[in-house]
Amino acid sequence: MKTVLISGGGIAGSALAHWLRRRGFAPTVVERAPAPRTGGQTVDIRGAALTVVRRAGLLDQVTALRTRMRGMSVLDADGKELSRSTEATFSSGRLDSDDLELLRDDLVGVLYEKARADAEFVFGDAVAALDQDEHGVQVLFESGRRSRFDLVVGADGLHSAVRRLAFGPTEQYLQHLGMHLAVFGSGNFLGLDNWQVWLRDGSAGYGISPVRDNTELRITFGFESGPLDPGRRGTDAQRQLVADRMAGLSWETPRLLRALWAAPDFYADAMARISMPSWSAGRAVLLGDAGYCASPLSGQGTSLALVGAYVLADELGRADGDHRAAFARYEQRMRPFVDLNQALATENPGGPASEASVGRAKNAIVLDE
């Protein structure tokens, strides 16, 4: 049985572990966090990704966790309502769609529970070095442990360690999209009832969504900026940077900033795309954001991860041990799908892509049974 190390225990990594085990592989998932990561924004499962979730036997479970938004309001800088909609929200699109919106950590939890029975998960560790040869990959972990695998998959996000080790510095592949995002949770101190609120003034703004039966809020701050000093990626430095950029906004901003400083699940990063000429190098291959991040501005990162995991496992299962052929077919099938979905992030700067474009992109791949 071929062994596969998956770096990253999020959506892409957990989904791949499930599909690889069903195709006769022995997957091991290594995740730097001490447990499945919590927090994060709402995510969308659309089009072909819904097919993947259904084939995994998870559609009913995921549907039960979906958000139940009734609509949204768009506010000016002082909190005055400029417009409202009961037909669509910025985060999920049309409310009468079959697409599903749910919390990222809820989806990670479902996928982890599905995969953990048949795959090994190692938390609190990460890949430190890779040494490939003709027959496998020797992996050194940050803990000092060494293990050998037949294949290594980087499903470790925008700042992928596997990509850096196997392909070179991130800067070669990262396209900054001129915006930074911060996401965190709090109690529902605004009393929102399945109703989103969006506020923007100039180059900064935020969106607020009630979740988990209106008991919690997920707050997303965004501001325009070029690349920032990587040294500011420490949590306290990031919080201060975000707070400084939001300080000029009115309405409920002071209360939101207090929630920012109190949030244990605060996360911030640049909005960026990853574009690479190839997603494989020898016995290493990239999946999801590590290889083709479309950024949250596309609304399709989760769907790309789910579909990519299914296609990669499918091709490895068909390849009769020939990983080179499997990786080539994985890329051939996924490239057109990735290209259309990445394009959504920049189609309408400052707003969502058109319904027509999203409709084309989310279904732009055929998944063999």
RARA-V252584 format. One record per backbone hydrogen bond with DSSP energy under -0.5 kcal/mol. NH is the residue of the N-H (numbers start at 1). CO is the residue of the C=O. If there is no record, write none. Layout:
NH;CO + NH;CO
This chain:
4;26 + 5;151 + 6;4 + 6;28 + 7;5 + 7;153 + 8;6 + 8;30 + 14;10 + 15;11 + 16;12 + 17;13 + 18;14 + 19;15 + 20;16 + 21;17 + 22;18 + 23;19 + 23;20 + 24;21 + 25;20 + 26;2 + 27;25 + 28;4 + 29;120 + 30;6 + 30;28 + 31;122 + 43;102 + 45;100 + 46;44 + 48;362 + 49;46 + 50;47 + 51;47 + 52;48 + 53;49 + 54;50 + 55;51 + 56;52 + 57;54 + 58;53 + 59;53 + 62;58 + 63;59 + 64;60 + 65;61 + 65;62 + 66;63 + 67;101 + 70;194 + 71;194 + 72;85 + 73;196 + 74;83 + 75;198 + 76;80 + 79;76 + 82;74 + 83;74 + 85;72 + 89;93 + 93;89 + 95;87 + 96;87 + 97;94 + 100;45 + 102;43 + 104;41 + 107;103 + 108;104 + 109;105 + 110;106 + 111;107 + 112;108 + 113;109 + 114;110 + 115;111 + 116;112 + 118;115 + 119;115 + 120;27 + 122;29 + 123;121 + 124;31 + 124;33 + 125;31 + 128;140 + 129;140 + 131;138 + 133;136 + 137;149 + 138;131 + 139;137 + 139;147 + 140;129 + 141;139 + 141;145 + 142;126 + 144;141 + 147;139 + 149;137 + 150;3 + 151;3 + 152;283 + 153;5 + 154;285 + 155;7 + 155;153 + 160;157 + 164;160 + 165;161 + 166;162 + 167;163 + 168;163 + 168;164 + 172;169 + 173;170 + 174;170 + 175;273 + 176;174 + 177;271 + 179;271 + 180;223 + 181;269 + 182;221 + 183;267 + 184;219 + 186;217 + 188;215 + 189;187 + 191;188 + 194;192 + 196;71 + 197;208 + 198;73 + 199;206 + 200;75 + 201;204 + 204;201 + 205;222 + 206;199 + 207;220 + 208;197 + 209;218 + 211;216 + 215;211 + 215;212 + 216;211 + 217;186 + 218;209 + 219;184 + 219;217 + 220;207 + 221;182 + 221;219 + 222;205 + 223;180 + 224;203 + 225;178 + 232;229 + 233;230 + 234;231 + 238;234 + 239;235 + 240;236 + 241;237 + 242;238 + 243;239 + 244;240 + 245;241 + 246;242 + 247;243 + 249;246 + 250;77 + 253;250 + 256;252 + 257;253 + 258;254 + 259;255 + 260;256 + 261;257 + 262;258 + 263;259 + 263;260 + 266;263 + 267;183 + 269;181 + 271;179 + 272;270 + 273;175 + 274;293 + 275;173 + 275;273 + 281;284 + 284;281 + 285;152 + 286;279 + 287;154 + 290;287 + 291;288 + 292;288 + 293;289 + 298;295 + 299;295 + 299;296 + 304;300 + 305;301 + 306;302 + 307;303 + 308;304 + 309;305 + 310;306 + 311;307 + 312;308 + 313;309 + 314;310 + 315;311 + 316;312 + 317;313 + 318;314 + 319;315 + 321;316 + 322;319 + 323;321 + 326;322 + 327;323 + 328;324 + 329;325 + 330;326 + 331;327 + 332;328 + 333;329 + 334;330 + 335;331 + 337;333 + 338;334 + 339;335 + 340;336 + 341;337 + 342;338 + 343;339 + 344;340 + 344;341 + 345;342 + 346;343 + 347;343 + 347;344 + 348;344 + 349;346 + 351;348 + 358;354 + 359;355 + 360;356 + 361;357 + 362;358 + 363;359 + 363;360 + 364;361 + 365;363 + 367;365 + 368;366
